[in-house]
């Protein structure tokens, strides 16, 4: 809730008043994703191939980094139908994955915002 | 021929004994409601006033301009909605008294139709300013807030298999 009720409003104001230190939520981050890390970051991957997603008729907007969990969930439903409630663990895993994905996006936004603030401060000092 | 005579006598007896059965059929046809020609002399005016149940000084026919009103009187326009609901009307459904002359466009001004004497609670010019004030106010608030749209602090959703590398916040060992 805090991401909307508190920060949402100030995000909107900051994007208008201080666009140099506020990332646009509709644009990809511009900074190097590896900047500031001593070691390599782990890459996000999916095991499913495009052919598998097409075969399972996964909608385009669902072909994200949680598509493996989604495929497992849908396969389970198909196996045990009509007792779909038996797939509660698969569904939980899928929703947890979506939550983690959301958290990663929030962290990326905050990282981008701090890097923008840092470069603005460096520019002001120079 | 005798059958015709018998029928006529029978009909006459019926008409005398039960006039209500026959008056309803023989009177109040469309031609009976049709107004007569425009009255030209004072005698004709007096006759027409009496026919419509008005006193001669109150009787004023419609202008003879081809609208076909004939000698029908031009009555003051009062809508059903504006008539006193507490007056003991002979016909409360129509708020009308017995033998009271009806306006030529009576069916237009019933309680379920247009009320010519309707009084606005606020004058129309005020209503105009109220409307424009509310609409303009909303539009201005909308236009100003258009620049400050709130949003959750998120980067766009990341999708795999599109030639871009995305990272978690864990590091490789």
Interface residues (C-beta under 8 A of the other chain):
Chain A: X3 X4 X7 X8 X9 X11 X12 X13 X15 X16 X23 X25 X26 X27 X28 X29 X33 X34 X37 X38 X39 X40 X41 X42 X43 X44 X45 X46 X50 X63 X64 X65 X67 X101 X102 X104 X105 X106 X107 X108 X109 X110 X112 X113
Chain B: X147 X148 X149 X150 X151 X152 X153 X154 X155 X156 X157 X158 X159 X160 X161 X165 X166 X167 X168 X169 X170 X171 X172 X173
